[in-house]
Amino acid sequence: MRVRSAATVEGWQPTAVPPTPRTGDDLLTGAADLLERNTRTGERDGRTYRFSVPSARAYPFQWFWDSCFHAIVWSHVDRERAADELRSLLAWQRPDGMIPHVVFWDGSRIAIRKFWHYAESRGIPFVRRPLTTECVQPPVLAQAVERVGGEFVDEALPALERYYRYLARERDPDGDGLVSIVNRFESGLDFSPAYDHGRRYRDPVSLFAAARRGEVVNKLLGFDLSRIFRLTNHHVEDVLFNTAFADGLAALARLAGRREPQLAAWARDTGRRTLDALLERSWDKRAGLFWNLRGRKEEPQRQPTIVSLLPLVLDDLPAEVAARLVEHLSDPRSFATPWPVPSVPRDDPLFLRTSRLRHARLIWRGPASVNTNWFLANGLRRHDYGREADALRDRTRELVARGGFNEFYDPIDGTPVGAPEFGWATLAVDI
């Protein structure tokens, strides 16, 4: 059943704000200017690479999915610069295909106290300055390469194949079609309640300690994936990660096309298996939401968050499932806040309007973000909810107009509540 247009839902209506005051050329110019200000260079194997950091003050290194988002925005104004953004990631691809989620081009800026969860600081004492982490991030690389297009596709295709085959091979030990993350930070959503495993953390110290515990264990196990999957219970078949994986495989199939028909067929088949597995085991028909699956027993984590809605982006999602997700997006009691879309529904006891829990910065526990709005707007359009997508686009651009390119926004009053001058907020130009 078709639900009401989000444009008519009370929670999505403007509140004394002029309609979309910053669009078109002005918005694109502002986005390009920010990414240029955040551009840095690094040297590897005698070659100079350039990339945009997420935020000059708060995130001064290169993050994987951020650079993919930056490349998508760069593709609107400078395709060669967009390609360079991704080349700087591919420069760090390992022989097995893995690409780390953070690259520290200048390792001297890493504090020694943080060495314990970085790839090049294995063992005790932690005396080597790291250059990358041992983690991955949501695999939106093929989507970014597709947007850059042109000759860069031929350049990047071998690396794309190694990367997606690595995820399918190393991150799906039980062969069920769902890949796993081995700590919550690989989800990209850091301190989201989706990874609290049923605990109700009310203070930042206990939440922070619990969040880091898995990383310590992974470190002690030498970041050995086979041991982590066999001996621990903190790995998760994550809905967001698998959604990005399946969507990326669809992009990879299109990119491979006539170039590599066998690769295209593998990507289509693998992506279909992932979607089927999400529908079979993560989809909760009664709740109308998708749940993460935790540990060896794949226990559903029934905590509603933005994660539960993101499979909307998948083209082949059944229409009835998409309609249920849009119902949640259109409900002013939960996800249809005045400034959409909150990372935790407003009627959940864990919902926070800001990025702080008792003055400690713990992100993704309520505020809205442009990057997840981008996923959802794409999903709405793919399933013929054009009016809802336009409403989400307009409100997102109003957020940027009011508060600048920020990491997060208060979903009730639209106040910026994250790191300023933040790169992924430039995705507002692509919604």
C-alpha positions, 0 to 999 in steps of 0.5 A: 500500500502506498503511504502518504507523501513525506512532504505532507507529514507534519514532522517534515514541514518547514518551521519558519524557514524559507524554502531551500535557500541554498541550491544549484550552483551556490550549493555546488560551489560551496561544496567544492570550496570546502573539499578543496580547503580540506585537500591534503597530499601524501607520498607513497612509493615515490608518488604524490596523492591528493585527498580530502580529509573529512574535517580539518580539525576533528578528522585530519586523516583519510577515511575510506567511505568519506573519500568515496563520498568526496569522490562522488561530489568531486565528480560534479565539478572535476572528474580527474580530482574525483579519480585522484580521491579514489587513487589515494585509497587504492594505493593502500590496497593489500595483496589480499584485496583489503583496503583499510578504513583510515590511512595516516599519511603522516604517522607522526601525528598519531598518539602512542596511546592509540596504537593498540588498534592499528595495523602496524603496531602489532605486539607489545610494546607498541613502538611502531607508528601506524600508517593504517588501521586494520579495519574496513568501512562500508564498501561504497567504493564501486558506487564511487568509481561508477560515478567517476566513470570514463577511463578511470573505470578500466584503471580501477576495475582490477582493484575493485574485483580484488576488494569485493572478492576479499569481502566475500571470501574473508568476511563471510566465514559461514558462507551464508551470503552476509558479510561481517564486521569485527568491531562497531567502528567498521560500521561507520556508525561508531557509537550507534545503539545498534551495536550496544547488544541490548545494553542500556548505557546511560553513562559515557564511560561504560559505553566507551569501555564496552565499545573498545573492548572488542578492539582490544580482543581483536588486537590480542588475537593479532587481527586474525579474522579466522580466530576472531570469528571462531573465538569471539561473539562481538562480530556482527552481520551488519545491515548497513555494511551488507546493504552497501556491499550488495549495492556496490556489487550491483555497481560492480556488475554494471562496471564490469559489463562487457569488459569482464562478463565473468566478473559481472556475473559473479557480482550479480550472483553474490549481490543477489545472495546478500539481498536474499539473506537480508530478507530471510534472516534480518528482515522482521516483517512484524516490526517492518525493520531490518536487524543486525545479527550478532555473533556465532548464533546470529542473534537479532539485535532488535534496536531500531536505528537508521541502520534498520531502514537503509536496505531501501537503497537496494534496487531489487528490494520487494515493493512491500518491504520498501513500503514498510520502510517508507512508513517508518520514514513518514511517521512523525513519532519516530523517523519523520522529525522536523529535520530528518532523518534521525539516526535513532527514532525520536520515540526510542528511550536512547534517542539523543538530540546532540552528539554528546552523552553527559558532555562526552562526544558519542556520535550516531545516537540521534542526530541526523546526517547528510550521508544517511539522508543521501542513501535514503533519498536514493532508495526512495527514488529507486522505489518510485517515491519521488515526492518523498525523495524531493522532500528529503532533499529539500530539508537536507539542503535547508540544513546545510543552508542554515548550519553549514556543511556539518557532520550532524544536525539536531533533528528537532531544531536543525542546529549543527551538533557535529564537527564543522566543515565536514566533507560528507555533508557536501553530498547535499549536492547529490541528493 
